[in-house]
Amino acid sequence: MARDTGFPRADAENDFLRARRGQVLSRLAAWLRREPDDVNIMLPYGEVVDALGYLGERRLGMRVIPLDSIVGSVDRTRDFDRRFRPTSARVRERWERLALAQRRGEAVPPIEVYRVGELHFVQDGHHRVSVAHALGLDVIEAYVTEVRTRLSAHGIRYRGDLIVKDHRRLFLERVPLAGAARAAIVVGDPLDYARLGEHVEAWGFRLMQDENTFLDRSVIARRWYAEEYLPVVAMLRAADLLDGRTETETYLRVAGERYRLMRTHRWDDDVIAALRSARDLG
């Protein structure tokens, strides 16, 4: 809890100054550590939902939510940083008025948030969240609207993470995997999702030519995973060609290397031997 001197108005003023100092020092520390620019920037709700794919929403009513779960805003991303510390003196008057009310024990209305997974985004009540952080509170009352998305929000920490989520969503639209297959496909470089999508589509085109029939995307995705991806990953694991990358990243790399070395799309012992030899020589 913030220090209480017995003079609520002076304490509220000090609360604001302390929060501003914290924001400035945090920004300086991030710069000295050469951290990405988005480390201290709150997540924009619109960009998060666009990246994950909006499906629908429902009102849950009033809930008590952890302050640390509030990571972004619908429209006030410039006035506060990721920890809802004020980024300028522009919000000072209203901020101190709310801090004074809190210190005097006056009733403060619940905030309004959108919930995406376990993350919350403020629609109304940014100053109240900021004051609650400054006063050392752990939870806050909020009217919650739950938003359903195509992809899980798991793994989103910074704004840059949205790029990966966006590319993954687009990949899964092109290659509509489900269940365990969907969860198994993981890459770190967002552009790898685009490369993998093109690879699967090319595989599906060759399959349709071989079978002289049309197959929709879901069938191609299911067959690619069962007939191509899983057997190849098993072969790579047996040949000790999984090299610290994810299985998907290794698959994508060696698939390209296979064609460069042997101009073939098949997988057999000769191909695996050539790939192992190329790795050893490299």
C-alpha positions in Angstrom: 0.0 0.0 0.0 1.2 3.5 -0.7 2.5 5.6 2.1 -0.2 7.4 4.2 0.9 10.6 5.9 -2.6 11.6 7.1 -2.9 14.3 4.5 -4.9 12.7 1.7 -4.6 15.5 -0.8 -0.8 15.7 -0.4 -0.6 11.9 -0.5 -2.6 11.9 -3.8 -0.2 14.4 -5.3 2.8 12.3 -4.2 1.1 9.2 -5.6 1.0 10.8 -9.0 4.6 12.0 -8.9 5.7 8.6 -7.8 3.9 6.9 -10.7 5.4 9.3 -13.2 8.9 8.7 -11.9 8.3 5.0 -12.1 7.2 5.4 -15.7 10.3 7.5 -16.7 12.7 5.1 -14.9 11.1 2.1 -16.5 11.5 3.6 -19.9 15.1 4.5 -19.2 15.9 1.0 -17.9 14.3 -0.6 -21.0 16.4 1.7 -23.2 19.6 0.8 -21.3 18.8 -2.9 -21.6 18.2 -2.5 -25.4 14.8 -4.0 -25.0 12.2 -3.8 -27.8 10.3 -0.6 -28.1 7.0 -2.3 -27.3 8.0 -3.6 -23.8 6.4 -0.7 -22.0 3.5 -0.1 -24.4 0.1 -1.4 -23.5 -1.6 -3.7 -26.0 -4.2 -2.2 -28.3 -7.4 -4.1 -28.0 -8.3 -3.7 -31.7 -5.0 -5.1 -32.9 -5.1 -8.0 -30.6 -8.6 -9.0 -31.7 -7.8 -8.5 -35.4 -4.7 -10.7 -35.0 -6.6 -13.5 -33.2 -9.8 -13.3 -35.3 -13.0 -12.0 -33.7 -15.8 -14.5 -33.3 -18.3 -12.9 -30.9 -18.8 -11.6 -27.4 -21.0 -11.9 -24.3 -21.5 -9.8 -21.1 -20.4 -11.5 -17.9 -21.5 -8.8 -15.5 -19.4 -7.5 -12.6 -16.3 -9.5 -11.7 -13.3 -9.0 -9.5 -10.2 -9.3 -11.7 -6.5 -9.2 -11.0 -4.9 -5.9 -11.8 -1.9 -7.6 -13.5 -4.3 -9.2 -16.0 -5.1 -5.8 -17.4 -2.6 -5.4 -20.2 -4.2 -3.1 -22.8 -6.8 -0.5 -23.8 -9.5 0.1 -26.3 -8.4 3.6 -27.1 -6.0 5.2 -24.5 -2.7 3.5 -25.3 -0.7 6.8 -25.3 -1.7 8.2 -21.9 -0.5 5.2 -19.8 2.3 2.7 -20.1 2.0 -1.1 -19.8 1.7 -0.9 -16.0 -0.8 2.0 -16.4 1.7 4.6 -15.1 0.9 8.0 -16.6 3.1 8.9 -19.5 2.7 12.7 -19.1 1.1 15.3 -16.8 -1.9 15.6 -19.1 -3.9 13.2 -17.0 -2.8 14.6 -13.6 -5.8 16.6 -12.5 -8.3 13.7 -12.9 -5.8 11.2 -11.7 -5.2 13.0 -8.4 -8.9 13.5 -7.9 -9.5 9.8 -8.1 -6.6 9.0 -5.9 -7.9 11.4 -3.3 -11.3 9.7 -3.4 -9.7 6.3 -3.0 -7.6 7.6 0.0 -10.7 9.0 1.6 -12.5 5.7 1.2 -15.1 7.1 -1.2 -17.0 4.7 -3.5 -15.4 4.3 -6.9 -17.4 2.7 -9.7 -16.2 -0.5 -11.4 -14.2 -0.2 -14.6 -15.4 -1.7 -17.9 -13.1 -4.2 -19.7 -13.1 -6.7 -22.5 -11.7 -10.1 -21.7 -9.7 -12.0 -24.3 -8.5 -15.3 -22.9 -7.0 -14.3 -19.6 -6.2 -10.8 -20.7 -8.2 -7.7 -20.0 -8.5 -4.5 -22.0 -9.9 -1.3 -20.5 -12.9 0.3 -22.2 -13.6 2.7 -19.4 -11.6 3.4 -16.2 -8.0 3.9 -17.2 -7.4 6.4 -14.5 -8.9 4.1 -11.9 -6.6 1.3 -13.0 -3.6 3.6 -12.8 -4.5 4.8 -9.3 -5.2 1.2 -8.1 -1.7 0.2 -9.3 -0.1 3.2 -7.6 -1.9 2.4 -4.3 -0.6 -1.2 -4.4 -3.9 -2.9 -4.9 -4.0 -6.4 -6.4 -7.6 -6.6 -7.7 -10.3 -4.3 -9.0 -14.0 -4.5 -9.7 -14.9 -4.5 -13.4 -17.9 -5.1 -15.7 -16.5 -7.8 -18.0 -17.4 -8.5 -21.7 -15.9 -11.8 -22.8 -14.6 -11.8 -26.4 -14.2 -15.1 -28.3 -11.5 -15.4 -30.9 -10.3 -18.0 -33.4 -6.9 -18.2 -31.8 -6.0 -18.3 -28.2 -4.4 -15.2 -26.6 -1.9 -17.4 -24.9 1.7 -16.3 -25.4 0.9 -12.6 -26.1 3.1 -10.4 -23.9 4.1 -7.5 -26.2 2.8 -5.8 -29.2 5.3 -7.6 -31.4 3.7 -10.9 -30.5 0.7 -9.9 -32.4 2.6 -10.3 -35.7 3.2 -14.0 -35.0 -0.5 -14.5 -34.0 -1.7 -12.7 -37.1 0.4 -14.9 -39.4 -0.6 -18.0 -37.5 -4.3 -17.1 -38.0 -3.8 -16.6 -41.7 -1.9 -19.9 -42.0 -4.8 -21.8 -40.2 -7.2 -20.2 -42.7 -5.2 -21.6 -45.5 -4.4 -24.9 -43.7 -7.4 -25.5 -41.4 -5.9 -28.0 -39.0 -7.8 -29.0 -35.8 -7.1 -30.5 -32.4 -3.6 -31.9 -31.8 -2.5 -31.2 -35.3 -3.3 -27.5 -34.9 -1.4 -27.3 -31.6 1.6 -29.2 -33.0 2.4 -26.6 -35.7 4.6 -24.0 -34.1 7.2 -21.6 -35.5 8.9 -18.5 -34.1 9.4 -16.5 -37.2 6.0 -15.2 -38.4 7.0 -15.4 -42.0 7.6 -19.2 -41.6 3.8 -19.5 -41.3 3.5 -18.0 -44.8 6.2 -20.2 -46.1 4.6 -23.3 -44.6 1.2 -22.3 -46.0 2.6 -22.2 -49.5 4.4 -25.5 -48.9 1.2 -27.2 -47.8 -0.8 -25.8 -50.7 1.8 -27.0 -53.2 1.7 -30.4 -51.5 -2.0 -30.4 -51.9 -1.9 -29.5 -55.5 0.5 -32.3 -56.3 -1.8 -34.7 -54.3 -4.9 -33.6 -56.4 -2.9 -34.1 -59.6 -1.8 -37.6 -58.5 -5.4 -38.6 -57.6 -7.0 -36.7 -60.4 -9.7 -35.2 -58.0 -10.5 -32.0 -56.2 -9.9 -31.9 -52.5 -10.9 -29.0 -50.2 -8.6 -27.2 -47.8 -9.6 -29.2 -44.7 -9.0 -32.5 -46.4 -5.6 -31.4 -47.7 -4.7 -30.1 -44.3 -5.7 -33.3 -42.6 -3.9 -35.5 -45.1 -0.8 -33.4 -45.2 -0.4 -33.6 -41.5 -1.1 -37.4 -41.3 0.7 -38.5 -44.5 3.5 -36.0 -44.8 4.2 -34.1 -41.6 4.0 -36.8 -39.0 6.0 -39.5 -40.9 8.7 -36.9 -41.9 9.1 -35.6 -38.3 9.4 -39.2 -37.1 12.1 -39.8 -39.7 14.0 -36.6 -38.8 13.8 -37.6 -35.1 15.2 -41.1 -35.8 18.0 -39.6 -37.9 18.8 -37.0 -35.2 18.1 -34.1 -37.5 15.9 -32.2 -35.0 18.4 -29.5 -34.1 17.0 -27.4 -31.4 14.4 -25.8 -33.5 10.7 -26.7 -33.1 9.6 -29.8 -35.1 7.8 -27.5 -37.6 10.8 -25.3 -38.1 13.1 -28.3 -38.7 10.5 -29.8 -41.1 10.3 -26.6 -43.1 14.1 -26.2 -43.2 14.9 -29.7 -44.3 12.1 -29.7 -46.8 13.7 -26.8 -48.6 17.1 -28.3 -48.2 15.9 -31.6 -49.6 14.7 -30.0 -52.8 17.9 -27.9 -53.2 20.1 -30.9 -52.8 18.1 -33.5 -54.7 15.4 -31.8 -56.7 12.8 -34.1 -55.2 9.6 -34.0 -53.1 9.9 -37.6 -51.9 11.2 -38.7 -48.5 13.2 -41.9 -48.2 16.5 -43.2 -46.8 18.6 -41.6 -49.5 17.1 -38.2 -48.9 17.6 -38.5 -45.1 21.2 -39.6 -45.7 21.9 -36.7 -48.0 20.4 -34.3 -45.5 22.5 -35.7 -42.6 25.6 -35.5 -44.8 24.9 -31.9 -45.7 24.5 -31.1 -42.0 27.7 -32.8 -41.0 29.7 -31.0 -43.8 28.1 -27.7 -42.8 
